[in-house]
Amino acid sequence: SGGATCPSLLLEPSRTNLLPYSEYAGSWSTAGVGSVTDNDETSPEGLQNAFTLNDTSSGSYYRIERNVSVSAGDNTLSVFLKKTTGALSHYPGVQLDDSRKYVIIDTTNGTWAEAGVTTNDFIDVEDFSTDYWRVIIRNNLSAGSIRVALWPALSSNGGTIAVGATGENTFYGVQVESGSYSTSYIPTYGSSQTRSRDFMNEQLLGLTSLEQGTFFLDFDRGL
């Protein structure tokens, strides 16, 4: 509702989460030295289905990764990242591309920094709930297979990548969709999933008998 006190509807277009396992990190490929613990923490939906990644070696970059096939054009990655409090000694990282466009996240403040030769087209960290941020990255990509990767400890200072960074962070609900903005989370359990478009079909009956009233529509029409 964007803070509105009156009733409102969120109507979204049809979208597909292209990642086959959005919550089961144990199915992803790994690199470096560390561990994956599925169903480790309570997620934004109130269930114990968020996963924790732990980088346990100061001699390697630990990450989970998965290749996903995308269409040419704008593609958007989103993932929920658990908030922390206090000073940080390690910072997680997120990636959507094959050019090492690393995004480093401050899990206490919700700020971010890029580390890489090239930059992403768009980055945002939304204050989603009391316990979670939602990290959003958009890039204009060529058709083909690209890498999605998550690091529990990519940086030790929040600005540059560091192989010596170690520690853990909790993630949930990874989504890659074709489009210029993120939509509501679509869970997947082994294959991509598509959500049908939302629509409103409301008949306005009896308004002629009212002394006053307001009917307001605010929408974007896809062409």
Solvent accessible surface area in square Angstrom, and as a share of the most:
residue,aa,sasa,rsa
1,S,99,0.64
2,G,90,0.86
3,G,70,0.67
4,A,49,0.38
5,T,146,0.85
6,C,84,0.50
7,P,134,0.84
8,S,66,0.43
9,L,124,0.62
10,L,132,0.66
11,L,86,0.43
12,E,22,0.10
13,P,55,0.35
14,S,57,0.37
15,R,25,0.09
16,T,37,0.22
17,N,0,0.00
18,L,45,0.22
19,L,0,0.00
20,P,25,0.16
21,Y,66,0.25
22,S,1,0.00
23,E,20,0.09
24,Y,113,0.43
25,A,1,0.01
26,G,41,0.40
27,S,39,0.25
28,W,12,0.04
29,S,68,0.44
30,T,77,0.45
31,A,28,0.22
32,G,45,0.43
33,V,81,0.46
34,G,30,0.29
35,S,49,0.32
36,V,42,0.24
37,T,64,0.37
38,D,37,0.19
39,N,89,0.46
40,D,54,0.28
41,E,57,0.26
42,T,77,0.45
43,S,5,0.03
44,P,43,0.27
45,E,94,0.42
46,G,52,0.50
47,L,103,0.51
48,Q,118,0.52
49,N,19,0.10
50,A,0,0.00
51,F,2,0.01
52,T,8,0.05
53,L,0,0.00
54,N,44,0.22
55,D,2,0.01
56,T,81,0.47
57,S,26,0.17
58,S,73,0.47
59,G,62,0.60
60,S,26,0.17
61,Y,73,0.28
62,Y,6,0.02
63,R,50,0.18
64,I,0,0.00
65,E,37,0.16
66,R,57,0.21
67,N,106,0.54
68,V,8,0.05
69,S,81,0.52
70,V,8,0.05
71,S,68,0.44
72,A,72,0.56
73,G,22,0.22
74,D,50,0.26
75,N,0,0.00
76,T,1,0.00
77,L,1,0.00
78,S,1,0.00
79,V,0,0.00
80,F,6,0.03
81,L,0,0.00
82,K,57,0.24
83,K,47,0.20
84,T,49,0.28
85,T,130,0.76
86,G,50,0.48
87,A,109,0.85
88,L,43,0.21
89,S,85,0.55
90,H,35,0.16
91,Y,26,0.10
92,P,0,0.00
93,G,0,0.00
94,V,0,0.00
95,Q,0,0.00
96,L,0,0.00
97,D,3,0.02
98,D,80,0.42
99,S,63,0.40
100,R,106,0.39
101,K,33,0.14
102,Y,33,0.12
103,V,0,0.00
104,I,1,0.01
105,I,0,0.00
106,D,23,0.12
107,T,1,0.00
108,T,39,0.23
109,N,98,0.50
110,G,13,0.12
111,T,77,0.45
112,W,108,0.38
113,A,27,0.21
114,E,56,0.25
115,A,17,0.13
116,G,49,0.47
117,V,151,0.87
118,T,67,0.39
119,T,90,0.52
120,N,14,0.07
121,D,80,0.42
122,F,83,0.35
123,I,17,0.08
124,D,49,0.26
125,V,19,0.11
126,E,71,0.32
127,D,101,0.52
128,F,97,0.41
129,S,44,0.28
130,T,124,0.72
131,D,77,0.40
132,Y,4,0.01
133,W,25,0.09
134,R,16,0.06
135,V,1,0.01
136,I,9,0.05
137,I,1,0.00
138,R,59,0.21
139,N,1,0.00
140,N,98,0.50
141,L,20,0.10
142,S,90,0.58
143,A,72,0.56
144,G,32,0.31
145,S,68,0.44
146,I,13,0.07
147,R,18,0.07
148,V,0,0.00
149,A,0,0.00
150,L,0,0.00
151,W,5,0.02
152,P,0,0.00
153,A,1,0.00
154,L,2,0.01
155,S,0,0.00
156,S,54,0.35
157,N,98,0.50
158,G,18,0.17
159,G,32,0.31
160,T,79,0.46
161,I,62,0.32
162,A,28,0.22
163,V,64,0.37
164,G,43,0.41
165,A,4,0.03
166,T,53,0.31
167,G,18,0.17
168,E,96,0.43
169,N,11,0.05
170,T,11,0.06
171,F,0,0.00
172,Y,6,0.02
173,G,0,0.00
174,V,0,0.00
175,Q,0,0.00
176,V,0,0.00
177,E,0,0.00
178,S,59,0.38
179,G,17,0.16
180,S,50,0.32
181,Y,115,0.44
182,S,24,0.15
183,T,4,0.03
184,S,44,0.29
185,Y,43,0.16
186,I,12,0.06
187,P,50,0.32
188,T,1,0.01
189,Y,157,0.60
190,G,33,0.32
191,S,60,0.39
192,S,56,0.36
193,Q,78,0.35
194,T,87,0.51
195,R,52,0.19
196,S,87,0.56
197,R,152,0.56
198,D,55,0.28
199,F,138,0.58
200,M,79,0.35
201,N,130,0.67
202,E,110,0.49
203,Q,133,0.59
204,L,90,0.45
205,L,141,0.70
206,G,48,0.47
207,L,82,0.41
208,T,141,0.82
209,S,94,0.61
210,L,100,0.50
211,E,182,0.82
212,Q,162,0.72
213,G,68,0.65
214,T,131,0.76
215,F,106,0.44
216,F,160,0.66
217,L,99,0.49
218,D,122,0.63
219,F,143,0.60
220,D,146,0.76
221,R,192,0.70
222,G,75,0.72
223,L,208,1.04
